[in-house]
Amino acid sequence: MKIVYSRHYDIGFFGLERLHPFDSRKYSRAWRCLSREFGARLRQMHVKTDRPVTREELLRVHTEGYLELLRRPRYVAAALELPIVGRLPRVIVDHCILKPMRWGTRGSMLAVAEANKQGVAVNLSGGYHHAKPDEGQGFCVYADIALAVDDVRRHGLIGPEAHVAYIDADAHQGNGVCHTFLHDKRVFIFDIYNHTNYPCYDHVAQGRIDCHVRVHAGHTSDEYMRAMKRMLPVFFDSISHSERVELAVYNAGTDVYAGDALGNLNVTAEHVLERDLFVIDQLRQRDISVAMLLSGGYSRESYRLVFETVNALVNKYGE
């Protein structure tokens, strides 16, 4: 097992990031917890993110026009749903917000490549599942999942026609991933999400999902887990019927947690951990390599939930 991380992941711009409920420093907080837990052993599992993703790499998925829009602070502010960002100088927005996300995107690319070699890898960032090729939204700017899949294909780590599973357990439906893979039938999408929450009216995206599991705030934590355990094995069995799935990307949003500000679900911390282990165990039992990305989390407990999952994964799959 490998853990991909860089100190460049944290997002901070003079304290203004606190105006949004997203914990933009959960990456380093989770890393510090892991460091205290595993000490020198963590260095053996650590893959240091070497650089931010380049413009040339971004253009493999994003349009030139979209990357130009990201030079406008007001556009970035709308994508982040944080209006104050629109008043900042472009250079500050790029350095303090977009550059950390480019580091996180590169981390997702490395995590998928490491998963393909090692079986399990975690990027302590990424999971920007609302980003589309030509649009950013929902605090997501770069389509790191599509870029990571493209990268392993481009480098021959998986075959050009290899089947890829994408499992999204963030509280919000991963509409950007659906738009990015809209016509790519080599990617099979499972999404369990709060269908009464953002982005509930993106019917094009919902039409691309291969297996929907719709939940809402009225579901108990037990009901959420029963739905996951009932439907995920069915999904895996159905997509591997004709051809083996070679790789999976797991978007493990902690915003399903009952204390989350934006997820509007009621999943306990114990069930967040159980969910993550269930997803990864199901994949490994089928000999499918998996990269886990953090995605959303809008509570002060988010980093702790991440730590508990990665801690358990290290104890089960670590060297």
N, C-alpha and C positions, 0 to 999 in steps of 0.2 A: 504493500500500500504506500502511496505517496501523497504528500500534502503540499500544495502549491500556495506560496504566500510571498508577499513583498510588503515592506513597510510603506511603500508608496500607495497602497490601496486606500488608506483613510482619506476621506473628503473633509476639508475644513476651510472655511473662508470667514475668518474674523468672528466666529461665533454665530454667524447668521444661519448656519446649518441647523441650529437648534430650533429655528422657526418651523421646521418640518419634522414630523414624528419619526422619520427614518433615522435609525442610529447609524450615522455615517462613519463611526469609529468602531463598529462592532468587529471589524476585521482584526485590528490589533488587539482588541480586548479578548477575543477568542484565542488569538495566538499566544497572548501572555498566559492565559489559563492552561493551554496545552504545554507551554514551556515549563510552568510550575509543576505540572503533572508528570511529564516525561523526561525533563532535563536533557541530558546529552543524547538520549535515544531519539529525540525529536529531530536532531540534525541528520540522522541516518535516513529519515523519511522525507525530509524537507527538500522540495524542489524550488529554488529561488527564481522568481519571475525575472527574466533577464533584461526586459525592456518593455516599453509600451508598444502596442500594436501600431504598425506604420500606416500611413495614408494609402500606400499601394495595396496593402492587405485589406484595408477597409473597403476599398473600391471593388474588391471581389464580390461583395454583397451589397454595399450601399451605392447610391447614385452620386455622381459628382455634384449635382445640384443640392442634394441633402447635406453633403459635407460643407458646402458653401453656406448653407443656412445656419450651421453650427457656429459660424463666425459672428453671428448676431446674438448678443446677450438676451434680447427680448425673446428670441425663439427658444433659446436654451431655458429661460425662465418658465416659458409655457410648458415645455417638455418635463421640467422638474416640478411643475405646479408650485413654484416659489417665486412670486412676482418681484421680490426685492432684488433677485439676481439680475433682472433686466436693467437695473440702474448701475451695475458694476462695469468697469472697463473690460473690454474684450480679453485683454491679456490676463487679467485676474480670473475671469470665468474659465478660460482655457487651462490655466496653470492649476487652479485650486479645485476645479470640478471635473472638467473633461479629461484632463491628463490622468488623474487617478482612475477614471473609468477605462481609459485606454490601457493602463496597467492591468486592471481587472480583466479586460477582454483578452489580453495576451495570456493572462493566467488561465483563463478557460481553455484557450488553445493548447497550452501546455498540459493541463489536466486531462483533456481528452486523449492527447498523445500518450501520456503516461499511463492512463487507464488501459489503453490498447496493449501496452507492454506488460503492465503489472497486474491488471485485473481490477483494481480499485484505486481511484484517485479522487481527491477533494481539492477544489479551488476555494480558498477562503475569501472569495469575492464572486462577481459575475452573476449570471442568471438574469440578464436584462431582457426579460421575455416579452416586453411590450414594444420594443424597438422594431421598426419595420425598415425595409430597404430605403425608403424615402421619407421616413417620418419618425420622430422621437416622441415618446409620451410616457406617462406613468412612472416618472423617475428613471426611465430607461432610454439611453441614447444610442448605444452601439449593439448590434445584433451578434453578441458574442457566441451564442449557441450555433448559429448558422456558420459563422466564421470558423469555429472550431471543427465542425463537421467537414467544411470545405477544405480545411488545412490537412486533416488526416487523409482525405481522399487525394488531395493534390500531391502529397508526399508518398503515396502508395502504401500507407499503413493499413488501409482497408481497400478492398476492390472498388472500382468505380460504380458497380451496381450493387454493392453490399447493402443489406438492410440495416437500418439504424432505428432504434426505439427512443422516443422522447417521452419522458414521464414528468408531468408537471403537477406538483402537489402544493404549489403556492395558492393562497386563498383567492387570488385573482386569475381569471382565465388568460392564458398566454397567447394573446391575440397576435402579437408581433411575430412570434415563431410560426404561427399558422400562416400568416401572410407571406413570410419569407420562404416557407416550404410549400406554398400553395399548389404548385404544379410538380413538386418533387415527390413522386410516389415511392421512392426508396426509403422515406422517413415515415414512421408510423407513430401517431400521436395519441397519448393517453393524458387526459386532463381531468382532475378532480378539483372543483372550484365552487365558490359561492356564486350561484347564477343570478342572485339579486344584487350583486356588487359590480363595480367597475371591472371591465368594460362590457356591460350586459347587453348592449345593442349592436355589437359587432357580429352580425349574422354571417358574414362571409368567413370570418375566422372560425366561428363555431361550426360551420359547415365543413371545415377541413379536418376537424377532430375525428379520429378513428374510433375512439372510445370515450364517450362523455360519462362523467359521474357528477351529477349536479347536487350540491348540498346548499344549505342555507343556515341562518342563525338559529332556526328552530331545532336543528339537529343536535343531539347530545354528542359528547365525545365518543361514547360507545357506538352510537349509530354511524358516526363518521368512519370509525375503524372497521366496522362490519361491512360498510360499503366498499372500502378500499380492499379488504381481504377477499371479498366476493368477486370483485370485478377485475382486479389487476392480474391474477393468474389466468383468467379467461382471455384477457387481452394478449398476454404473452403467448399463450397456447395458439391463439388464432393467427398471430402474425408470423409464427415460426412453423406453421403447418407446411408451407410449400418450400421455404428456404430458411436457412439458419440466420438469425440476427447476430451480427458481429459486434455491435457496439451499442451502448445506451448512454444517454445523458439524462441525469436526474436533477430536476429543478426543485430544491427542497426548501421552499419558503417557510419561514417560521411564523408568518403572519396568520396562520390558522389558530395560533395560541389564543386562549380565552382572554388574556390581558392585552391583546394587540389593539392599537387604535384604529386600524383601517380594515382589518380582515373580516370582522363581524362574524366570526365563528367561535366555537366553544371548546376547542380541543385542549386537553390538559397537557402539561409539560411531559408527563409520563407517556401519553399517547403520541406526542410529537416524536419522542425517541422511538417508540414502538413502530410508528409509521416508517421512519427512515430506515430502521433495521430491516423491517419487513420488505420494503422495496428492494434494497440492496441484496438481501438474502435470496429473494426470488430470482433476481438476475444471476447471481453467482451460482445458484443451484442449476441454472440452465447454461452455465459456462459463458455468460455474456459479460463482457467487460463494461464497467460503469464509471463515469465521471460525475461526481456530485457537485453542484453549484449552489450558492447560498440563496440567491434571489431575495424576496422581500422579507421584512421584519420590522415592525413599527412599535416596538416596546423596548423598555430598558432591560428586559430579560432575554432579548434576542440572542445576544452573544453567548449567554449562558446555555441556551438551548442548543446552539451550534456546538459549543464545547462538549456537551453531554453526548451528542451524536458522534462527533469525531473521536472522542475518548473511547466510546464503545466500539467504534469501527477499528481503531488502532488495536484494542485488546483482542478483537476477533480476527482481523485480517492483516495486522502489522507484522513486520518481520520479527 
